[in-house]
Amino acid sequence: MKKLLIFSVLTLVLACTKSGEDAPNPGTPVNPNPPNPGTSTLGPGQPGVVGLAGVAAWDALNATEKARVKGWNSLFLHQSVGQDLEEGCKANGFPFEYYGKGDQTNGGASGKGLHGGIFVDVGGIANGNPSEKIRVFRENALANKATLNIAIFKFGYADVQDDNYQQVQTEYKKMVDDLRAAIPALRFVHLTPPLVYSTEAFAGNAAKQKVGAWMKDTFKSTDVIFDLQALESNDGACQQANVWRICPENRNSASDPSDVNGIDSSDGQGHLGKKAVQRISKAFLMSIYNAGK
């Protein structure tokens, strides 16, 4: 009987010890939706220009690699053509979380790191005011310095014209330099300004090309440049007198309207068709992937 009693006590002690080892610390919260292992870690990145070849490069990635872009906190501020790009990303299975005034870029841990917003919502800034867009982007990036991984600024096609493109370059470069100094680990995806269909001087495509070329020369060794102009014009296949334009097959039309911007009513516009932007946005996603991989 005495041996049986000793055995029972030992069994009880061992059981209690094992239970204590396996049980979680009661003071530690348990995350019911832990992040997918390996998707939120930033790598060294791959600077350079992403153009037409970015579509096939994105298609060639496996699902696990593609999913990494959801684990990085990015901020994409834009206006109407940016809305087209967001819709294209959504159609490819990579929706952006809505970003409004005062919001935070903190969704990466739960696989919701893609954040997108329009300047008119975030700062009340309309197209044609690039200086104010730059100010608003800087302020929102700095407000999220503790969490933000990738900064993605996009001009509208009304922002860049012959009479202001040099000023736009100067102010944009200062914003990038300021953010790089304040957030040393921040990655950048630069977007060449979108084109319109008209190649008339007042439409500004020549000035937009100059800014696009400047972006590629200035940032290609340190950051990723998404060459939206190359995607829109099929690498310059659509042009007049050496001025690139958005190709008819990429532009929103009756046969391929934009989900959010309908059909352009003027040649001075350059929104993207639903089917076209589903393809084009793959290169955009590839640009984000290159920034963080």
KAJO-V228940 format. One record per residue. SS is DSSP state (~ for helix, > for strand, _ for the rest). PHI is phi in radians with two decimals (NA if undefined). D_CENTER is the distance of its C-alpha to the mean C-alpha in whole Angstrom. Layout:
# KAJO-V228940
ss:SS phi:PHI d_center:D_CENTER
ss:SS phi:PHI d_center:D_CENTER
This chain:
# KAJO-V228940
ss:_ phi:NA d_center:73
ss:~ phi:-1.09 d_center:72
ss:~ phi:-1.09 d_center:70
ss:~ phi:-1.11 d_center:68
ss:~ phi:-1.16 d_center:67
ss:~ phi:-1.06 d_center:66
ss:~ phi:-1.08 d_center:64
ss:~ phi:-1.14 d_center:63
ss:~ phi:-1.12 d_center:62
ss:~ phi:-1.07 d_center:60
ss:~ phi:-1.06 d_center:58
ss:~ phi:-1.15 d_center:57
ss:~ phi:-1.09 d_center:56
ss:~ phi:-1.10 d_center:54
ss:~ phi:-1.12 d_center:52
ss:~ phi:-1.14 d_center:51
ss:~ phi:-1.10 d_center:50
ss:~ phi:-1.13 d_center:47
ss:~ phi:-1.07 d_center:46
ss:~ phi:-1.16 d_center:45
ss:~ phi:-1.22 d_center:43
ss:~ phi:-1.43 d_center:41
ss:_ phi:-1.30 d_center:41
ss:_ phi:-1.19 d_center:37
ss:_ phi:-1.09 d_center:38
ss:_ phi:-1.10 d_center:39
ss:_ phi:-1.56 d_center:37
ss:_ phi:-1.82 d_center:34
ss:_ phi:-1.17 d_center:31
ss:_ phi:-1.73 d_center:30
ss:_ phi:-1.38 d_center:27
ss:_ phi:-1.25 d_center:27
ss:_ phi:-2.26 d_center:24
ss:_ phi:-1.12 d_center:23
ss:_ phi:-1.14 d_center:20
ss:_ phi:-1.16 d_center:20
ss:_ phi:-0.96 d_center:22
ss:_ phi:1.55 d_center:20
ss:_ phi:-1.53 d_center:16
ss:_ phi:-1.71 d_center:15
ss:_ phi:-1.45 d_center:17
ss:_ phi:-1.42 d_center:15
ss:_ phi:-1.69 d_center:17
ss:_ phi:-1.27 d_center:17
ss:_ phi:1.42 d_center:14
ss:_ phi:-2.35 d_center:15
ss:_ phi:-1.09 d_center:15
ss:> phi:2.43 d_center:16
ss:> phi:-1.68 d_center:15
ss:> phi:-1.96 d_center:13
ss:_ phi:-2.14 d_center:15
ss:_ phi:-0.99 d_center:17
ss:~ phi:-1.14 d_center:18
ss:~ phi:-1.13 d_center:14
ss:~ phi:-1.14 d_center:15
ss:~ phi:-1.17 d_center:18
ss:~ phi:-1.11 d_center:17
ss:~ phi:-1.15 d_center:14
ss:~ phi:-1.05 d_center:17
ss:~ phi:-1.37 d_center:19
ss:_ phi:-1.27 d_center:17
ss:_ phi:-1.40 d_center:19
ss:~ phi:-1.05 d_center:18
ss:~ phi:-1.14 d_center:18
ss:~ phi:-1.17 d_center:16
ss:~ phi:-1.03 d_center:13
ss:~ phi:-1.14 d_center:14
ss:~ phi:-1.07 d_center:13
ss:~ phi:-1.14 d_center:9
ss:~ phi:-1.35 d_center:10
ss:~ phi:-1.62 d_center:12
ss:_ phi:-1.82 d_center:10
ss:_ phi:-1.38 d_center:9
ss:> phi:-2.07 d_center:6
ss:> phi:-2.21 d_center:6
ss:> phi:-2.05 d_center:5
ss:> phi:-1.92 d_center:8
ss:> phi:-2.87 d_center:10
ss:_ phi:-2.39 d_center:13
ss:~ phi:-1.18 d_center:15
ss:~ phi:-1.14 d_center:13
ss:~ phi:-1.12 d_center:10
ss:~ phi:-1.10 d_center:12
ss:~ phi:-1.02 d_center:13
ss:~ phi:-1.09 d_center:9
ss:~ phi:-1.07 d_center:9
ss:~ phi:-1.12 d_center:12
ss:~ phi:-1.13 d_center:12
ss:~ phi:-1.11 d_center:10
ss:~ phi:-1.06 d_center:12
ss:~ phi:-1.11 d_center:15
ss:_ phi:-1.57 d_center:14
ss:_ phi:1.62 d_center:14
ss:_ phi:-2.28 d_center:11
ss:_ phi:-1.26 d_center:11
ss:_ phi:-1.62 d_center:8
ss:> phi:-1.30 d_center:11
ss:> phi:-1.12 d_center:12
ss:_ phi:-2.07 d_center:12
ss:_ phi:-2.08 d_center:15
ss:_ phi:-1.01 d_center:18
ss:_ phi:1.43 d_center:19
ss:_ phi:-1.29 d_center:16
ss:_ phi:-2.12 d_center:15
ss:_ phi:-1.68 d_center:12
ss:_ phi:-2.30 d_center:14
ss:_ phi:-1.67 d_center:14
ss:~ phi:-1.04 d_center:13
ss:~ phi:-1.09 d_center:17
ss:~ phi:-1.84 d_center:17
ss:_ phi:1.35 d_center:14
ss:_ phi:-2.21 d_center:12
ss:_ phi:-1.44 d_center:10
ss:> phi:-1.37 d_center:7
ss:> phi:-2.10 d_center:7
ss:> phi:-2.37 d_center:7
ss:> phi:-2.64 d_center:10
ss:> phi:-1.82 d_center:13
ss:~ phi:-1.04 d_center:15
ss:~ phi:-1.19 d_center:18
ss:~ phi:-1.42 d_center:17
ss:~ phi:-1.29 d_center:16
ss:_ phi:-2.38 d_center:19
ss:_ phi:1.16 d_center:21
ss:_ phi:-1.80 d_center:20
ss:_ phi:-1.56 d_center:20
ss:_ phi:-1.08 d_center:19
ss:_ phi:1.63 d_center:22
ss:_ phi:-2.26 d_center:21
ss:~ phi:-1.11 d_center:19
ss:~ phi:-1.09 d_center:21
ss:~ phi:-1.23 d_center:20
ss:~ phi:-1.09 d_center:16
ss:~ phi:-1.08 d_center:16
ss:~ phi:-1.07 d_center:18
ss:~ phi:-1.13 d_center:17
ss:~ phi:-1.13 d_center:13
ss:~ phi:-1.00 d_center:15
ss:~ phi:-1.07 d_center:17
ss:~ phi:-1.28 d_center:15
ss:~ phi:-1.13 d_center:13
ss:~ phi:-1.16 d_center:17
ss:~ phi:-1.18 d_center:18
ss:_ phi:-2.02 d_center:15
ss:_ phi:-1.06 d_center:16
ss:_ phi:-1.32 d_center:18
ss:_ phi:-2.18 d_center:15
ss:_ phi:-1.22 d_center:12
ss:_ phi:-1.84 d_center:10
ss:> phi:-2.32 d_center:7
ss:> phi:-1.77 d_center:7
ss:> phi:-2.33 d_center:5
ss:> phi:-1.83 d_center:8
ss:_ phi:-2.29 d_center:10
ss:_ phi:-1.31 d_center:13
ss:_ phi:-1.59 d_center:15
ss:_ phi:-1.25 d_center:18
ss:_ phi:-1.54 d_center:21
ss:_ phi:-1.48 d_center:20
ss:_ phi:-2.07 d_center:21
ss:_ phi:-2.37 d_center:24
ss:_ phi:-1.03 d_center:27
ss:_ phi:-1.52 d_center:29
ss:_ phi:-2.41 d_center:26
ss:~ phi:-1.12 d_center:23
ss:~ phi:-1.23 d_center:25
ss:~ phi:-1.12 d_center:24
ss:~ phi:-1.03 d_center:21
ss:~ phi:-1.08 d_center:20
ss:~ phi:-1.09 d_center:23
ss:~ phi:-1.21 d_center:21
ss:~ phi:-1.15 d_center:17
ss:~ phi:-1.09 d_center:19
ss:~ phi:-1.11 d_center:20
ss:~ phi:-1.06 d_center:17
ss:~ phi:-1.08 d_center:16
ss:~ phi:-1.09 d_center:19
ss:~ phi:-1.08 d_center:20
ss:~ phi:-1.21 d_center:16
ss:~ phi:-1.14 d_center:17
ss:~ phi:-1.26 d_center:21
ss:~ phi:-1.39 d_center:20
ss:_ phi:-2.29 d_center:17
ss:_ phi:-0.98 d_center:19
ss:_ phi:-1.52 d_center:16
ss:_ phi:-1.18 d_center:13
ss:> phi:-1.75 d_center:11
ss:> phi:-2.20 d_center:9
ss:> phi:-2.08 d_center:7
ss:> phi:-1.66 d_center:9
ss:> phi:-1.94 d_center:10
ss:_ phi:-1.12 d_center:13
ss:_ phi:-1.02 d_center:15
ss:_ phi:-1.16 d_center:15
ss:_ phi:-1.64 d_center:19
ss:_ phi:-1.96 d_center:22
ss:_ phi:-1.39 d_center:25
ss:_ phi:-1.27 d_center:27
ss:_ phi:-1.89 d_center:28
ss:_ phi:-1.10 d_center:31
ss:~ phi:-1.01 d_center:30
ss:~ phi:-1.17 d_center:30
ss:~ phi:-1.36 d_center:26
ss:_ phi:1.45 d_center:25
ss:~ phi:-1.09 d_center:23
ss:~ phi:-1.11 d_center:25
ss:~ phi:-1.16 d_center:24
ss:~ phi:-1.10 d_center:20
ss:~ phi:-1.10 d_center:21
ss:~ phi:-1.06 d_center:23
ss:~ phi:-1.15 d_center:19
ss:~ phi:-1.07 d_center:17
ss:~ phi:-1.13 d_center:20
ss:~ phi:-1.09 d_center:20
ss:~ phi:-1.02 d_center:17
ss:~ phi:-1.16 d_center:17
ss:~ phi:-1.19 d_center:21
ss:~ phi:-1.41 d_center:20
ss:~ phi:-2.03 d_center:17
ss:_ phi:-1.12 d_center:17
ss:_ phi:-1.53 d_center:19
ss:_ phi:-2.06 d_center:17
ss:_ phi:-2.32 d_center:13
ss:> phi:-1.76 d_center:11
ss:> phi:-2.01 d_center:11
ss:> phi:-1.50 d_center:10
ss:_ phi:-1.47 d_center:13
ss:~ phi:-1.03 d_center:13
ss:~ phi:-1.06 d_center:16
ss:~ phi:-1.15 d_center:18
ss:~ phi:-1.20 d_center:16
ss:~ phi:-1.21 d_center:18
ss:~ phi:-1.74 d_center:21
ss:_ phi:0.94 d_center:21
ss:_ phi:1.04 d_center:22
ss:_ phi:1.49 d_center:24
ss:_ phi:-1.11 d_center:26
ss:_ phi:-1.77 d_center:26
ss:> phi:-2.80 d_center:28
ss:> phi:-2.44 d_center:31
ss:_ phi:0.88 d_center:33
ss:_ phi:1.20 d_center:30
ss:> phi:-1.83 d_center:27
ss:> phi:-1.23 d_center:24
ss:_ phi:-2.48 d_center:23
ss:_ phi:-1.21 d_center:21
ss:_ phi:-1.25 d_center:23
ss:_ phi:-0.96 d_center:25
ss:_ phi:-1.28 d_center:24
ss:_ phi:-1.72 d_center:20
ss:> phi:-1.40 d_center:21
ss:_ phi:-1.18 d_center:22
ss:_ phi:-2.62 d_center:25
ss:_ phi:-1.08 d_center:28
ss:_ phi:-1.49 d_center:28
ss:_ phi:-2.62 d_center:24
ss:_ phi:-1.27 d_center:23
ss:> phi:-1.35 d_center:19
ss:_ phi:-1.08 d_center:19
ss:_ phi:-1.97 d_center:18
ss:_ phi:-2.09 d_center:20
ss:> phi:1.08 d_center:23
ss:_ phi:-2.13 d_center:25
ss:_ phi:-1.09 d_center:25
ss:_ phi:-1.82 d_center:28
ss:_ phi:-2.54 d_center:28
ss:_ phi:-1.25 d_center:27
ss:_ phi:-1.48 d_center:26
ss:_ phi:-1.97 d_center:23
ss:_ phi:-2.73 d_center:20
ss:_ phi:-1.38 d_center:18
ss:> phi:-1.86 d_center:17
ss:_ phi:-1.23 d_center:19
ss:~ phi:-1.05 d_center:18
ss:~ phi:-1.22 d_center:20
ss:~ phi:-1.11 d_center:18
ss:~ phi:-1.31 d_center:15
ss:~ phi:-1.12 d_center:15
ss:~ phi:-1.33 d_center:16
ss:~ phi:-1.06 d_center:13
ss:~ phi:-1.17 d_center:10
ss:~ phi:-1.10 d_center:11
ss:~ phi:-1.21 d_center:11
ss:~ phi:-1.13 d_center:7
ss:~ phi:-1.09 d_center:7
ss:~ phi:-1.12 d_center:10
ss:~ phi:-1.14 d_center:8
ss:~ phi:-1.13 d_center:6
ss:~ phi:-1.05 d_center:9
ss:~ phi:-1.10 d_center:11
ss:~ phi:-1.14 d_center:10
ss:~ phi:-1.99 d_center:11
ss:_ phi:-1.24 d_center:14
